[in-house]
Amino acid sequence: MTIGKLLATIGVALLVIGLILNYAPGLINWFGKLPGDICIEDEKKLVFIPITSMLIISIILTIIINLFFRK
C-alpha cells in the first residue's frame, strides 16, 4: 500500500468518525460506562481507567485491520 492510499484511508476514517460524533453522539454513549471501567472520584481529583472499553475497541480494530491487510 502506498503512502497516498494510507493517508487517504486515514482521512476517510477521520471524516466518518467526525460525522458520527457530530450527528449521532448517542452511538458512543456506552464508552466508559461498561462493567470493568474504573472511575475513582475524590474531592479534588478524578481517575478514569476504561479497561473494558479499550479491550472492546482493541478487538474491533484488530478485526478491521486483519480484514484489510491480510494476504
C-alpha positions in Angstrom: 0.0 0.0 0.0 1.4 3.4 -0.9 1.6 6.3 1.4 -1.0 8.1 -0.6 -3.6 5.3 -0.2 -2.8 5.1 3.5 -3.3 8.8 4.1 -6.5 8.8 2.1 -7.8 5.9 4.1 -6.9 7.6 7.4 -8.6 10.8 6.1 -11.8 9.0 5.2 -11.8 7.2 8.6 -11.4 10.5 10.4 -14.2 12.0 8.4 -16.5 9.2 9.3 -15.6 9.4 12.9 -16.2 13.2 12.9 -19.6 12.8 11.3 -20.6 10.2 13.8 -19.6 12.4 16.7 -21.5 15.4 15.3 -24.7 13.8 14.1 -25.1 10.7 16.1 -23.4 11.1 19.5 -25.8 8.5 21.0 -23.8 5.8 19.3 -20.9 6.2 21.7 -22.8 6.6 25.0 -21.5 3.2 26.0 -17.9 4.3 26.1 -16.7 4.4 29.7 -19.9 3.0 31.3 -19.2 -0.7 30.9 -18.6 -3.1 33.8 -14.9 -3.2 34.3 -14.3 0.5 33.6 -12.8 2.1 36.7 -13.8 5.6 37.9 -12.5 6.9 41.2 -13.7 10.3 42.3 -12.4 12.3 45.1 -13.0 15.9 46.2 -10.0 17.2 44.2 -9.3 14.6 41.6 -10.8 12.1 39.2 -9.2 8.9 37.9 -10.8 7.2 35.0 -9.4 3.9 33.6 -11.7 2.5 30.8 -10.3 -1.1 30.8 -13.3 -2.9 29.3 -14.0 -0.2 26.7 -10.4 -0.2 25.5 -10.4 -4.0 25.2 -13.6 -3.9 23.0 -12.1 -1.1 20.8 -8.8 -3.1 20.5 -10.7 -6.3 19.4 -12.8 -4.3 16.8 -9.7 -2.6 15.4 -7.8 -5.9 15.3 -10.6 -7.5 13.3 -10.8 -4.5 10.9 -7.0 -4.4 10.3 -6.9 -8.1 9.7 -9.7 -7.9 7.1 -7.9 -5.2 5.2 -4.3 -6.1 5.5 -4.3 -9.9 5.4 -2.9 -11.5 2.3 
